[in-house]
Amino acid sequence: MIIRKATPEDAAVIIDFQQKMAWETEQMTLIPDIIFKGVNAVFTDSARGQYWVAEDKGNIVASLLITYEWSDWRNNSVWWIQSVYVLPEFRRTGIFRSMYQYIKNEADENNIAGLRLYVEMNNSKAQNTYEALGMKSQHYKMFEWMKE
């Protein structure tokens, strides 16, 4: 397995993964034009984030997005892990664990303050995975306002 930064050539696979994840986690159908533009916007402006992929035998089997938060408390950046998707037949095989460790090492090498992510409240499998990696659920509760 190879973990690497995604390239614009990987956009179609990432778009497909995001559509599958939206349906799987929230029964949401993403608007094709919007998700196409949203994924490609990351490739045209690195300030928006960086996609990472895992390949098995030359095929992309997982992807995730890192976005950036400035922490004035730490005078440093925090990386957010978002848009995680692993093909169902590759789940529970250690692929996310490998990707997480790779990203964590990248964060350490770049003097990043830490890693954060959010997870669907009912997704106990993902929560157990994150806890097994040493991540902790904090005392924060997430609120949002999103345009419909």
C-alpha positions in Angstrom: 0.0 0.0 0.0 1.2 3.5 -0.8 0.0 6.7 0.9 0.6 9.9 -1.1 -0.7 13.4 -1.7 -3.5 13.3 -4.2 -3.1 15.0 -7.6 -5.7 16.6 -9.9 -5.7 13.3 -11.8 -7.2 11.7 -8.7 -10.2 14.1 -8.5 -12.7 11.8 -10.2 -12.1 9.0 -7.7 -12.2 11.5 -4.8 -15.5 12.9 -6.1 -16.9 9.4 -6.4 -15.8 8.6 -2.8 -17.4 11.8 -1.5 -20.7 11.0 -3.2 -20.7 7.5 -1.7 -19.8 8.8 1.8 -22.5 11.4 1.7 -25.1 8.8 0.9 -23.7 6.2 3.4 -23.5 8.6 6.3 -26.3 11.0 5.8 -28.4 9.6 2.9 -27.5 12.8 1.1 -27.1 13.0 -2.7 -24.5 15.6 -3.6 -25.0 17.9 -6.5 -22.5 16.7 -9.1 -21.5 20.2 -10.4 -20.9 21.5 -6.8 -18.9 18.5 -5.6 -16.8 18.6 -8.8 -16.0 22.2 -8.3 -15.4 21.7 -4.5 -12.9 18.9 -4.9 -11.1 20.6 -7.7 -10.9 23.9 -5.8 -8.6 22.2 -3.3 -6.2 21.3 -6.2 -6.2 24.8 -7.6 -5.7 26.5 -4.2 -3.6 24.6 -1.6 -4.7 27.1 1.1 -8.0 25.2 1.1 -6.5 21.9 2.0 -4.7 18.8 0.7 -6.2 15.5 -0.3 -4.3 12.3 0.5 -5.0 8.9 -1.0 -4.1 5.3 -0.2 -3.4 3.0 -3.1 -3.4 -0.8 -3.2 -2.0 -2.4 -6.3 -2.3 0.8 -8.2 -5.9 1.5 -7.3 -7.1 4.2 -4.9 -8.9 2.5 -2.0 -9.1 5.4 0.5 -8.9 9.2 0.6 -9.1 12.0 3.1 -8.8 15.8 3.2 -6.6 17.9 5.5 -7.8 21.4 6.1 -6.2 24.0 8.3 -7.3 25.9 11.4 -5.3 28.7 13.0 -5.1 28.4 16.8 -4.3 31.7 18.5 -4.1 29.8 21.8 -1.2 27.8 20.4 0.2 30.3 17.9 0.1 27.4 15.5 -2.0 25.5 13.0 -4.2 22.5 13.7 -4.9 20.1 10.9 -8.5 18.8 10.5 -9.0 15.4 9.0 -12.1 15.5 6.9 -13.9 13.6 4.1 -12.5 10.2 5.1 -13.6 7.4 2.9 -12.3 3.9 2.6 -13.9 1.5 0.1 -16.1 -1.0 2.1 -14.0 -4.1 1.1 -10.9 -2.4 2.5 -12.4 -1.3 5.8 -11.0 -2.9 9.0 -7.8 -3.8 7.3 -5.6 -1.0 8.8 -5.7 1.4 5.9 -7.1 4.3 7.8 -4.6 3.5 10.7 -1.8 3.7 8.2 -3.1 7.0 6.7 -3.6 8.5 10.1 0.0 7.6 11.2 1.4 9.0 8.0 -0.5 12.3 8.4 0.5 12.4 12.1 4.1 12.0 11.1 3.7 14.8 8.5 2.1 17.0 11.2 5.1 16.3 13.6 7.6 17.1 10.8 5.8 20.4 10.0 5.5 21.4 13.7 1.7 21.3 13.6 -0.1 21.7 17.0 -2.3 18.7 16.5 -5.0 16.8 14.5 -8.7 17.1 14.9 -11.7 15.5 13.2 -15.4 15.3 13.7 -17.5 12.2 13.3 -21.2 11.5 13.0 -22.6 10.9 16.5 -24.1 7.5 15.5 -21.0 6.2 13.7 -19.7 4.1 16.6 -17.3 2.1 14.3 -15.4 5.2 13.3 -15.4 6.5 16.9 -13.9 3.3 18.1 -11.3 3.5 15.4 -10.3 7.0 16.3 -10.1 6.1 20.0 -7.9 3.1 19.2 -5.5 5.4 17.5 -5.2 7.5 20.7 -7.5 10.3 19.7 -9.8 11.6 22.5 -13.3 12.9 22.4 -13.2 16.3 23.9 -15.7 18.4 25.8 -16.6 20.4 22.8 -20.0 20.1 21.1 -20.1 21.2 17.5 -22.7 23.6 16.2 -23.2 24.8 12.7 -25.2 27.0 10.4 -25.3 25.8 6.8 -27.1 27.2 3.8 -29.6 24.7 2.4 
